[in-house]
Amino acid sequence: MRVFFTGGSGKAGRHAVAHLVEQGHNVVNGDLVPLGHPGVPDIRIDLTDAGQVFNALSEYAVMDELEAGKGVPTFDAVVHFAAIPALFVRPDNETFRINALSTYNVIDAAVKLGIPKVIFASSETTYGVCFADGEVKPEYVPVDEEHPTVPHDSYAMSKVVNEATARSFQARTGIDIYGLRINNVVEPHEYASDFPSYVADPALRRRNIFAYIDAVDLGHMVDCCLRTDGLGYEVFNVSNDDSSVGITSDEVYEQFYSGVPRRPGMERYGTFFANDKAKRLVGFAPRRSWRDSLD
């Protein structure tokens, strides 16, 4: 499968691209910052420029593609991860503009070029907990995809707008567009450096709904979406099966969510960021856990 991937140089993108290459996909990275992954061409592109996006998705990526003499090869899918990744990086209006406009440009070009699938990065922040001013608790736990999305900040607002944009394009064209509400991405080396503090002080994970997603497992989720056709428009929570703190789910609930409606069936150390839909519809099967890396 020939895949155009935006944002491969980012924290989430590096591992996702590596996993897709391992699974045999032919990946081209489009970003302002080169990825530099062996065998993955880098196209320097400003995604807020619609002309650049359209051209990048409809031109040769490497010299070898000229040899067949059959014209520009088409892409089978676009994976759009590029974005201003959080608050505090750019001014609020720029964060919103860049994230919303780049997503519009990517999906618009994909549908006009007949690319049948787009997978884009949404965010845990859409539920209004992560970047709230003060403490905002979920309306119920575990948080699933039916939970209201009421963001309090420009980053999360841009992600909710992107979901509306994606849904509108899908309704008009009928292609598959899947949005990934990605929880806090953790690279393998960060377990040893960061998680001891989360065990010592679970409150540090309140804004992430006590969840996380391993960067390698995120790559697996992207691959699952690439291999699953016919769902139309869907959004998926993406998290690992366990929480990111050492105390049990009952203890997390008693300390932080007392009085919040709780749905039954949580595992003893289960995630509060429900991933059942991804498992059911695309075969997501996260295999990693910080508990395997720490005593």
C-alpha positions in Angstrom: 0.0 0.0 0.0 1.4 3.4 -1.0 0.8 5.8 1.9 1.4 9.6 2.1 2.2 10.3 5.8 2.3 13.9 7.2 4.1 14.6 10.4 6.4 11.6 10.4 9.1 13.6 12.2 7.0 14.1 15.3 7.0 12.0 18.4 4.0 9.9 17.3 4.8 9.9 13.6 8.3 8.4 13.9 7.2 5.2 15.4 4.0 5.0 13.3 6.1 5.3 10.1 8.6 2.8 11.3 5.8 0.3 12.0 4.1 0.8 8.7 7.4 0.2 6.9 8.0 -2.9 8.9 4.5 -4.1 7.7 5.4 -3.6 4.1 3.8 -0.3 3.3 5.4 2.1 0.8 5.5 5.4 2.8 6.2 8.9 1.7 6.7 11.6 4.4 5.4 15.1 3.8 6.4 17.7 6.4 8.4 20.9 7.0 10.9 18.8 9.0 12.5 15.8 7.3 12.0 12.4 8.9 15.2 10.8 7.6 13.9 7.3 7.9 15.7 4.8 5.6 13.7 4.1 2.5 11.1 6.8 3.2 11.3 9.8 0.9 10.9 13.2 2.5 8.9 16.0 0.7 9.3 19.4 2.3 5.8 20.8 2.3 3.8 23.6 4.0 0.5 21.9 4.7 -1.3 25.3 5.1 -0.6 25.9 1.4 -3.3 24.1 -0.6 -1.3 24.2 -3.8 1.7 22.5 -2.2 -0.5 19.8 -0.7 -2.2 19.1 -4.0 1.1 18.9 -5.8 2.8 16.7 -3.2 -0.1 14.2 -3.4 0.0 14.1 -7.2 3.8 14.0 -8.1 6.6 11.6 -8.2 8.3 11.0 -4.8 11.6 9.3 -5.8 13.7 8.6 -8.9 12.7 4.9 -9.1 9.0 5.9 -9.8 10.1 7.2 -13.2 11.3 3.9 -14.4 7.9 2.2 -14.9 7.0 4.8 -17.5 3.3 4.7 -16.5 2.9 8.2 -15.0 2.7 9.3 -11.4 1.7 6.4 -9.1 -1.3 7.1 -7.0 -1.6 6.9 -3.2 -3.8 4.4 -1.6 -4.2 6.3 1.7 -3.2 9.5 3.5 -2.2 9.5 7.2 -2.3 13.0 8.5 -0.4 13.5 11.8 1.2 16.8 11.2 0.1 19.6 13.5 1.1 22.1 16.2 1.2 19.4 18.8 -0.1 21.2 21.9 -0.7 24.5 23.6 2.3 26.7 24.6 4.1 26.1 21.3 2.7 28.8 19.1 0.2 31.7 19.8 -3.3 30.3 20.2 -4.7 31.7 16.9 -1.7 30.2 15.0 -2.2 26.8 16.6 -5.9 26.9 15.5 -5.2 28.2 12.0 -2.4 25.8 11.2 -4.1 22.7 12.5 -7.5 23.5 11.0 -6.3 24.7 7.7 -3.8 21.9 7.1 -6.3 19.2 7.8 -8.8 20.8 5.4 -6.1 21.0 2.7 -5.0 17.4 3.2 -8.5 15.9 3.1 -9.7 18.3 0.2 -6.7 17.2 -1.9 -7.1 13.6 -1.1 -10.8 13.4 -2.1 -10.2 15.5 -5.3 -7.4 13.1 -6.3 -9.5 10.0 -5.7 -7.5 8.7 -2.7 -9.9 6.3 -1.0 -8.9 6.6 2.6 -7.7 9.3 5.1 -6.6 8.7 8.6 -6.1 11.8 10.7 -4.9 12.5 14.3 -7.5 13.9 16.6 -6.9 14.1 20.3 -7.8 13.2 23.9 -8.0 16.9 24.4 -11.4 17.1 22.6 -13.1 15.9 25.8 -12.3 19.2 27.5 -10.2 17.7 30.4 -6.5 18.1 29.3 -6.1 21.8 28.8 -9.0 23.1 30.9 -8.6 26.2 33.1 -8.8 24.5 36.5 -10.2 21.0 37.0 -12.8 19.6 34.6 -13.9 16.0 35.2 -15.4 13.7 32.6 -19.2 13.4 32.6 -18.7 9.6 33.1 -15.9 7.1 33.2 -14.4 5.3 31.3 -14.6 8.0 28.6 -15.7 6.5 25.3 -16.3 8.1 21.9 -19.9 9.1 22.8 -18.7 11.4 25.5 -19.3 15.1 24.7 -16.5 17.0 23.1 -16.4 20.5 24.6 -12.9 21.8 24.4 -11.6 24.8 26.4 -8.6 25.7 24.3 -7.4 26.5 20.8 -5.6 23.2 20.3 -8.6 21.0 21.2 -10.9 23.4 19.3 -8.9 22.8 16.2 -9.2 19.0 16.7 -13.0 19.2 17.0 -13.1 21.4 13.9 -11.0 18.8 12.1 -13.5 16.1 13.1 -16.3 18.1 11.7 -14.3 18.8 8.5 -13.6 15.1 8.1 -17.2 14.1 8.6 -18.4 16.7 6.1 -16.0 15.5 3.4 -16.9 11.8 4.1 -20.6 12.6 3.8 -20.0 14.3 0.4 -17.7 11.6 -1.1 -18.3 8.3 0.7 -14.6 7.6 1.2 -13.3 6.1 4.4 -12.1 8.8 6.9 -11.0 7.6 10.4 -10.1 10.0 13.2 -7.9 8.9 16.0 -8.4 10.5 19.4 -4.9 9.8 20.5 -4.1 9.8 24.2 -0.8 10.9 25.6 1.9 9.3 23.4 4.7 7.6 25.3 7.9 6.4 23.7 9.5 3.3 25.1 12.4 5.1 26.7 10.0 7.3 28.6 8.7 4.5 30.8 11.9 4.5 32.9 12.3 8.3 33.0 8.7 9.4 33.6 6.5 6.7 35.1 8.2 6.4 38.5 6.9 10.0 39.2 3.4 8.9 38.1 3.5 6.0 40.5 4.6 8.3 43.3 1.9 11.0 42.5 -1.0 9.7 40.5 -2.5 13.2 40.3 0.1 14.0 37.6 -2.0 12.0 35.2 -5.4 13.6 35.9 -5.4 15.8 32.8 -4.7 12.7 30.6 -7.6 10.8 32.2 -5.0 8.5 33.7 -4.3 6.9 30.3 -1.5 6.7 27.7 -0.7 5.2 24.3 2.6 3.5 23.6 4.1 4.9 20.4 4.7 1.5 18.9 1.1 0.4 19.7 -0.1 3.7 18.0 1.7 2.5 14.9 -0.2 -0.8 15.1 -3.5 1.2 15.3 -2.7 3.1 12.1 -1.9 -0.2 10.4 -5.2 -1.6 11.6 -7.0 1.3 10.1 -5.2 1.0 6.8 -6.2 -2.6 6.5 -9.9 -2.0 7.5 -12.1 -0.7 4.7 -15.8 0.3 4.5 -16.4 2.0 7.8 -17.1 5.4 6.3 -16.5 8.1 9.0 -15.4 6.9 12.4 -13.5 8.3 15.4 -11.6 6.0 17.7 -10.1 6.5 21.2 -6.5 5.2 21.1 -5.0 4.0 24.4 -3.3 1.1 26.0 -5.3 -1.3 28.1 -4.0 -0.3 31.5 -3.9 3.1 33.3 -0.7 5.1 33.7 -0.6 5.0 37.5 0.2 2.3 40.0 -3.0 2.3 42.0 -6.0 0.3 41.1 -8.9 1.6 39.1 -11.1 1.6 42.2 -8.5 3.7 44.0 -8.3 6.1 41.0 -12.1 6.4 41.1 -12.3 7.0 44.8 -9.5 9.6 44.8 -10.3 11.5 41.7 -13.8 10.7 40.3 -16.0 10.2 43.3 -19.5 11.1 42.3 -18.8 10.8 38.6 -21.1 8.1 37.0 -19.0 4.9 36.5 -19.8 2.3 34.0 -19.3 -1.3 35.0 -16.7 -3.8 33.8 -13.4 -2.0 34.3 -10.3 -4.2 34.9 -8.4 -3.8 38.1 -5.8 -1.6 36.5 -7.9 -0.8 33.4 -7.8 2.4 31.3 -10.2 5.2 31.9 -9.9 6.1 28.2 -12.0 3.3 26.6 -10.5 1.6 23.6 -13.2 -1.0 23.0 -14.5 0.5 19.8 -11.1 0.3 18.1 -10.7 -3.3 19.1 -14.1 -4.2 17.8 -14.1 -2.4 14.5 -10.5 -2.4 13.3 -8.9 -5.2 15.4 -6.7 -2.9 17.5 -4.7 -5.1 20.0 -2.3 -3.1 22.1 0.5 -5.3 23.4 2.7 -3.0 25.4 2.6 -1.8 29.0 4.8 0.4 31.2 4.4 -2.3 33.9 6.6 -4.6 31.8 9.4 -2.0 31.9 9.4 -1.2 35.6 9.6 -3.3 38.8 
